[in-house]
Amino acid sequence: MHMENPESKFLKVKCKKCKNEQIVFSKACNEVKCLICETVLAKPTGGHAEILTSVVEVLG
């Protein structure tokens, strides 16, 4: 099955604390922390994750 416009995407986000950029899944089912300073970047909500920092780019 080929989906033209999937609801879930990968997002490049930037940590507000240390400015590290990393990739997170828009429907993350676990808390996502910065790999450098461990600041929480995203929290699961049961659907789309709550992104707690700025999104730099949406990756297709």
C-alpha positions as CSV (number, residue, x, y, z in Angstrom):
1,M,0.0,0.0,0.0
2,H,1.4,3.3,-1.1
3,M,0.5,6.4,0.9
4,E,0.7,9.8,-0.9
5,N,0.6,12.0,2.2
6,P,1.4,10.1,5.4
7,E,0.3,11.7,8.7
8,S,3.5,10.8,10.4
9,K,6.8,12.5,9.5
10,F,10.3,12.9,10.7
11,L,11.1,16.3,12.1
12,K,14.5,18.0,12.5
13,V,14.3,19.9,15.8
14,K,16.7,22.2,17.6
15,C,17.2,22.0,21.4
16,K,16.5,25.3,23.0
17,K,19.1,24.7,25.7
18,C,22.2,23.5,23.8
19,K,21.2,24.2,20.1
20,N,21.8,20.6,19.1
21,E,19.8,19.5,16.1
22,Q,18.4,16.0,15.9
23,I,15.7,14.0,14.1
24,V,12.5,13.0,16.0
25,F,9.4,11.0,14.8
26,S,6.2,13.1,14.8
27,K,4.3,10.2,16.4
28,A,6.9,9.3,19.0
29,C,5.5,6.9,21.6
30,N,8.3,7.6,24.1
31,E,9.7,10.8,25.6
32,V,12.5,12.1,23.3
33,K,15.5,13.7,25.0
34,C,18.3,15.7,23.5
35,L,21.3,13.5,22.9
36,I,23.7,16.1,24.2
37,C,22.0,17.7,27.3
38,E,19.0,15.4,27.9
39,T,16.4,18.2,27.7
40,V,13.0,16.8,26.8
41,L,12.3,17.6,23.1
42,A,9.0,15.7,22.6
43,K,6.4,14.0,24.7
44,P,4.0,11.2,23.6
45,T,0.3,12.1,23.5
46,G,-1.3,8.9,22.1
47,G,-1.2,10.5,18.6
48,H,1.1,13.1,17.3
49,A,3.9,13.8,19.8
50,E,3.9,17.2,21.6
51,I,7.0,18.9,20.3
52,L,8.5,21.1,23.0
53,T,11.2,22.9,20.9
54,S,11.5,24.5,17.5
55,V,11.1,22.5,14.3
56,V,13.9,23.3,11.9
57,E,12.7,21.2,9.0
58,V,10.0,18.6,8.1
59,L,11.6,15.6,6.4
60,G,9.5,13.8,3.7
